[in-house]
Amino acid sequence: HLQPAQPVTYGYFLAGFAQALERDFARLTECRARINMSPLGAGAMAGTSFPIDREATARWLGFDTVGLHAQDCIAARDFLAELLGAAAMTATTWSRLAQDMFVMTTFEFGTLNLPDSVAQTSSMMPQKKNMSALEVLRAGSAQIMGAHTTAMAGLKSAHYSFGFDSCCDAFRWAWDALDGAVRGAAVAAVVVGKARPRVDRMADLARVNYSIATDLADLLVRDGGYSFRDAHHLVGAVVRAAMKRGTTADRITSSFIAEIADTAFGWQVDLDADAVTRAVDPAQAVQARRDTGGPSTHDLDRLFESLDGALAQDREMLRAWTAAGEAAADGLEMAFEALASVTRPGA
């Protein structure tokens, strides 16, 4: 809701997008099995009566297998629509990243700095720094989604055979969109690499914006024996009173909580002063969230280890695919040379 919620870290923020992009990458790579099927030999729609070797051409051209139904080989475009959909989902992820960063770079938030190399100045207002790279990421995702929508709309009423609507017009924007996805990934990598969090500003906001309220409620449940429902009501009253008095979150004390509990609800609350001090400290609130996928160092270390492992597997898979393509190209050249060396009868 774009309101102060709970204290986290910039690394935690980025790690969430890393998780999303890992899923995006999985969706993209899963398309390969349905793309890398050879249609050669399918003819116009019913195969051919010539004794050709479809498996040989598939092998020489680096395909994993052949399509088993000739008409499906001619009619199918789902593999390309699926790839566009996966690309659109990926672009949506980095578009959401761009939007979050856009807000963080505003004067009002001021929690993130992007250098001039990924920004532009206003043509009229000399003080104005426009986050052009972020705008490119947001706009580019719309173009990719548009290409996917065009593909699906073009396919939905096409006969299951060859036709210009399903073969050409439905995918009029596909190649530009896929090229745009590659460019968008490169731009997103540059932006993330150059972005720098304004740590002091982040810490100042976390200390005063009452984002530790949930930790106070948790303390009332753990140490005070209250239900979370009652703790929620009491902490809400504490925050309201603190805002009226101009008391920032980091200055809420056990005596202040006891006062509000008594006057607002008639409850006698006696929390340990040191426990309250720890609860209103954003840094300690962050570290308290362990084993639940939270922002603590403990949890992030485990997450980064998992992400590093997934990244290593992804890179190895891409290396294997590249090697397979190179081997197929070598095989094709050898087969061509062998064929070219055959002497025809009467030659």
DASULWO-V909042 format. One record per pair of residues at least 4 apart in sequence whose C-alpha atoms are under 6 Angstrom apart, sorted by the first residue. I is the first residue (numbers start at 1). J is the second residue. D is the distance in whole Angstrom. If there is no record, write none. Layout:
i:I j:J d:D
i:I j:J d:D
//
This chain:
i:4 j:211 d:6
i:5 j:211 d:5
i:6 j:211 d:5
i:7 j:211 d:6
i:7 j:282 d:6
i:8 j:286 d:6
i:8 j:295 d:6
i:11 j:15 d:6
i:12 j:295 d:5
i:21 j:25 d:6
i:24 j:90 d:5
i:27 j:86 d:6
i:28 j:86 d:6
i:32 j:36 d:6
i:34 j:79 d:6
i:35 j:79 d:6
i:36 j:63 d:5
i:36 j:64 d:6
i:37 j:63 d:6
i:37 j:65 d:5
i:37 j:66 d:5
i:37 j:67 d:6
i:38 j:58 d:6
i:38 j:63 d:6
i:38 j:66 d:4
i:38 j:67 d:6
i:39 j:67 d:6
i:39 j:73 d:5
i:42 j:47 d:4
i:42 j:70 d:4
i:43 j:47 d:5
i:45 j:70 d:5
i:45 j:71 d:4
i:46 j:70 d:5
i:46 j:71 d:6
i:47 j:70 d:6
i:58 j:63 d:5
i:59 j:63 d:6
i:60 j:328 d:5
i:60 j:331 d:6
i:60 j:332 d:5
i:61 j:328 d:6
i:62 j:325 d:5
i:62 j:328 d:5
i:67 j:73 d:6
i:72 j:76 d:5
i:75 j:160 d:5
i:75 j:161 d:4
i:75 j:162 d:5
i:78 j:82 d:6
i:84 j:88 d:6
i:84 j:148 d:5
i:85 j:148 d:6
i:88 j:144 d:5
i:88 j:145 d:5
i:91 j:95 d:6
i:91 j:141 d:5
i:92 j:141 d:6
i:95 j:137 d:6
i:95 j:138 d:5
i:98 j:102 d:6
i:98 j:134 d:5
i:104 j:109 d:5
i:104 j:110 d:6
i:104 j:111 d:5
i:104 j:112 d:5
i:105 j:110 d:5
i:105 j:112 d:5
i:105 j:113 d:6
i:106 j:110 d:5
i:111 j:197 d:6
i:111 j:198 d:5
i:111 j:201 d:6
i:111 j:202 d:6
i:112 j:196 d:6
i:112 j:197 d:4
i:112 j:198 d:5
i:113 j:195 d:6
i:113 j:196 d:5
i:114 j:195 d:5
i:118 j:133 d:5
i:119 j:130 d:6
i:119 j:131 d:5
i:119 j:132 d:5
i:120 j:129 d:6
i:120 j:130 d:5
i:121 j:128 d:6
i:121 j:129 d:5
i:121 j:130 d:6
i:122 j:128 d:5
i:136 j:140 d:6
i:144 j:177 d:5
i:147 j:173 d:5
i:147 j:174 d:6
i:150 j:154 d:6
i:150 j:170 d:6
i:151 j:170 d:4
i:151 j:171 d:5
i:154 j:170 d:4
i:155 j:166 d:5
i:158 j:166 d:6
i:163 j:167 d:6
i:164 j:168 d:5
i:165 j:169 d:5
i:165 j:170 d:6
i:166 j:170 d:5
i:176 j:180 d:6
i:180 j:184 d:6
i:191 j:195 d:6
i:205 j:209 d:6
i:207 j:250 d:5
i:208 j:248 d:5
i:208 j:249 d:5
i:210 j:249 d:5
i:212 j:280 d:6
i:215 j:279 d:6
i:216 j:279 d:6
i:217 j:231 d:5
i:217 j:232 d:6
i:219 j:223 d:6
i:220 j:224 d:5
i:220 j:226 d:6
i:220 j:231 d:6
i:221 j:225 d:5
i:221 j:226 d:5
i:221 j:227 d:6
i:221 j:228 d:6
i:228 j:232 d:6
i:242 j:246 d:6
i:242 j:247 d:5
i:250 j:280 d:5
i:254 j:271 d:6
i:254 j:273 d:5
i:254 j:276 d:6
i:258 j:269 d:5
i:260 j:264 d:6
i:261 j:265 d:5
i:261 j:267 d:5
i:262 j:266 d:4
i:262 j:267 d:5
i:262 j:268 d:6
i:286 j:295 d:6
i:286 j:296 d:5
i:287 j:296 d:4
i:289 j:294 d:5
i:289 j:296 d:6
i:290 j:296 d:6
i:290 j:299 d:6
i:293 j:299 d:6
i:297 j:301 d:6
i:300 j:304 d:6
i:304 j:308 d:6
i:336 j:340 d:6
//
